[in-house]
């Protein structure tokens, strides 16, 4: 009689522990996009205000955040960043991303083509 109650109590405790572990594991696994959005936010917030550029080329962001341009595009759009393009004569266009709190002047193309205003890492 005592043994049956003891075994039932142990079974209930084990079931509760399994449910608790499953709930913890489910909450610990984030969507990969959420992880990337967290990394972007942490990276940008870690920059000193004077080190923040008005816009960043996608190649630079991809290297800093270890993500593909496609992954970055989805995450940055969800975070409110805007994408623009730089057109140069005789060259392919390049994408740059503007953080949500930054408003560029109307003539942003002339600024974007200047390497001093954008965070640009030369390709190797």
C-alpha positions as CSV (number, residue, x, y, z in Angstrom):
1,X,0.0,0.0,0.0
2,X,2.7,2.5,1.0
3,X,4.8,1.4,-2.0
4,X,2.0,2.1,-4.5
5,X,1.6,5.7,-3.3
6,X,5.3,6.3,-3.3
7,X,5.6,5.0,-6.9
8,X,2.6,7.2,-8.0
9,X,4.2,10.2,-6.4
10,X,7.5,9.6,-8.1
11,X,5.8,9.2,-11.5
12,X,4.0,12.6,-11.0
13,X,7.2,14.3,-10.0
14,X,9.1,12.9,-13.0
15,X,6.3,14.0,-15.3
16,X,6.3,17.5,-13.8
17,X,10.1,17.7,-14.2
18,X,9.9,16.6,-17.9
19,X,7.2,19.3,-18.5
20,X,9.3,21.9,-16.8
21,X,12.4,21.0,-18.8
22,X,10.5,20.9,-22.1
23,X,9.1,24.4,-21.4
24,X,12.5,25.8,-20.6
25,X,14.0,24.2,-23.7
26,X,11.2,25.7,-25.9
27,X,11.7,29.2,-24.4
28,X,15.5,29.0,-24.8
29,X,15.4,28.2,-28.6
30,X,14.8,31.5,-30.5
31,X,13.9,31.9,-34.1
32,X,17.2,32.5,-36.0
33,X,15.9,35.8,-37.2
34,X,15.3,36.9,-33.7
35,X,18.9,36.0,-32.8
36,X,20.2,38.1,-35.7
37,X,18.0,41.0,-34.8
38,X,19.3,40.8,-31.2
39,X,22.9,40.8,-32.6
40,X,22.2,43.8,-34.8
41,X,20.7,45.7,-32.0
42,X,23.5,44.9,-29.6
43,X,26.2,45.7,-32.2
44,X,24.6,49.1,-33.1
45,X,24.0,50.0,-29.5
46,X,27.6,49.2,-28.6
47,X,28.9,51.8,-31.0
48,X,29.7,55.1,-29.5
49,X,27.5,57.9,-30.9
50,X,30.4,59.6,-32.6
51,X,31.4,56.2,-34.2
52,X,28.0,55.7,-35.8
53,X,27.8,56.3,-39.5
54,X,24.7,57.7,-41.2
55,X,24.6,54.5,-43.3
56,X,26.4,51.2,-43.7
57,X,27.2,49.2,-46.8
58,X,25.8,45.7,-46.8
59,X,29.2,44.1,-47.1
60,X,30.4,45.8,-44.0
61,X,27.3,44.7,-42.0
62,X,27.7,41.1,-43.3
63,X,31.3,40.9,-42.1
64,X,30.5,42.5,-38.7
65,X,27.4,40.4,-38.0
66,X,28.5,37.1,-39.7
67,X,25.3,36.9,-41.8
68,X,24.4,36.8,-45.4
69,X,23.0,39.9,-47.2
70,X,19.7,38.1,-47.6
71,X,19.4,37.4,-43.8
72,X,20.4,40.9,-43.0
73,X,17.9,42.4,-45.4
74,X,15.0,40.6,-43.6
75,X,16.2,41.4,-40.1
76,X,17.1,45.0,-40.9
77,X,13.8,45.8,-42.5
78,X,12.0,44.3,-39.4
79,X,14.1,46.6,-37.2
80,X,13.1,49.7,-39.3
81,X,16.3,50.2,-41.3
82,X,15.9,51.6,-44.8
83,X,17.8,50.2,-47.8
84,X,19.1,52.5,-50.6
85,X,21.4,51.9,-53.6
86,X,24.5,53.6,-54.8
87,X,24.8,53.9,-58.6
88,X,28.2,54.5,-60.1
89,X,29.2,54.8,-63.7
90,X,30.7,51.7,-65.0
91,X,30.2,49.7,-61.8
92,X,27.5,47.6,-60.3
93,X,25.3,49.2,-57.7
94,X,25.8,48.6,-54.0
95,X,23.3,48.5,-51.2
96,X,23.6,50.6,-48.1
97,X,21.4,50.5,-45.0
98,X,20.3,53.5,-43.0
99,X,19.5,53.1,-39.3
100,X,15.9,54.0,-38.3
101,X,16.9,57.1,-36.3
102,X,19.0,58.7,-39.1
103,X,17.5,61.0,-41.7
104,X,19.8,61.7,-44.7
105,X,19.5,64.9,-46.7
106,X,17.6,64.7,-50.0
107,X,20.9,64.5,-52.0
108,X,21.9,61.2,-50.3
109,X,23.4,59.8,-53.6
110,X,26.3,62.2,-53.5
111,X,27.0,61.3,-49.9
112,X,26.7,57.6,-50.4
113,X,29.3,57.6,-53.1
114,X,31.8,59.1,-50.8
115,X,33.8,56.6,-48.8
116,X,34.2,58.9,-45.9
117,X,30.5,58.9,-45.0
118,X,29.8,55.2,-45.1
119,X,31.2,52.3,-43.2
120,X,32.9,50.4,-46.0
121,X,35.3,47.5,-45.7
122,X,37.3,46.9,-48.9
123,X,36.7,43.5,-50.4
124,X,39.6,41.2,-50.5
